[in-house]
Amino acid sequence: MNRIAANLTKTLRLLPRAALILMLLAAPVLAVPMMRADAGSTIEAPALRKSGVGFVLLVSLQRG
C-alpha cells in the first residue's frame, strides 16, 4: 500500500509541471490558426507603376 501511495504522490507532484510544459509547447501551435483567421494582419506592398523606360533603353542599345 505504501508503494502505491508513493507512486501516486510522485505522479501528483509531476502533474502540474507536465501540464505547464505541455501548455508552453502547445501555445505557438494554437496561436497560428488565430493569426491566419485575422484578415487585417496582412501587409501588402503598394503596386508598382509600370513605365516603358526598359523597352526604350533596349531599343536604343540595339541601334547603337
Secondary structure as a PSIPRED ss2 file (coil, helix, strand):
# PSIPRED VFORMAT (PSIPRED V4.0)

   1 M C   1.000  0.000  0.000
   2 N H   0.000  1.000  0.000
   3 R H   0.000  1.000  0.000
   4 I H   0.000  1.000  0.000
   5 A H   0.000  1.000  0.000
   6 A H   0.000  1.000  0.000
   7 N H   0.000  1.000  0.000
   8 L H   0.000  1.000  0.000
   9 T H   0.000  1.000  0.000
  10 K H   0.000  1.000  0.000
  11 T H   0.000  1.000  0.000
  12 L H   0.000  1.000  0.000
  13 R H   0.000  1.000  0.000
  14 L H   0.000  1.000  0.000
  15 L H   0.000  1.000  0.000
  16 P H   0.000  1.000  0.000
  17 R H   0.000  1.000  0.000
  18 A H   0.000  1.000  0.000
  19 A H   0.000  1.000  0.000
  20 L H   0.000  1.000  0.000
  21 I H   0.000  1.000  0.000
  22 L H   0.000  1.000  0.000
  23 M H   0.000  1.000  0.000
  24 L H   0.000  1.000  0.000
  25 L H   0.000  1.000  0.000
  26 A H   0.000  1.000  0.000
  27 A H   0.000  1.000  0.000
  28 P H   0.000  1.000  0.000
  29 V H   0.000  1.000  0.000
  30 L H   0.000  1.000  0.000
  31 A H   0.000  1.000  0.000
  32 V H   0.000  1.000  0.000
  33 P H   0.000  1.000  0.000
  34 M H   0.000  1.000  0.000
  35 M H   0.000  1.000  0.000
  36 R H   0.000  1.000  0.000
  37 A H   0.000  1.000  0.000
  38 D C   1.000  0.000  0.000
  39 A H   0.000  1.000  0.000
  40 G H   0.000  1.000  0.000
  41 S H   0.000  1.000  0.000
  42 T C   1.000  0.000  0.000
  43 I C   1.000  0.000  0.000
  44 E C   1.000  0.000  0.000
  45 A C   1.000  0.000  0.000
  46 P C   1.000  0.000  0.000
  47 A C   1.000  0.000  0.000
  48 L C   1.000  0.000  0.000
  49 R C   1.000  0.000  0.000
  50 K C   1.000  0.000  0.000
  51 S C   1.000  0.000  0.000
  52 G C   1.000  0.000  0.000
  53 V H   0.000  1.000  0.000
  54 G H   0.000  1.000  0.000
  55 F H   0.000  1.000  0.000
  56 V H   0.000  1.000  0.000
  57 L H   0.000  1.000  0.000
  58 L H   0.000  1.000  0.000
  59 V H   0.000  1.000  0.000
  60 S H   0.000  1.000  0.000
  61 L H   0.000  1.000  0.000
  62 Q H   0.000  1.000  0.000
  63 R H   0.000  1.000  0.000
  64 G C   1.000  0.000  0.000
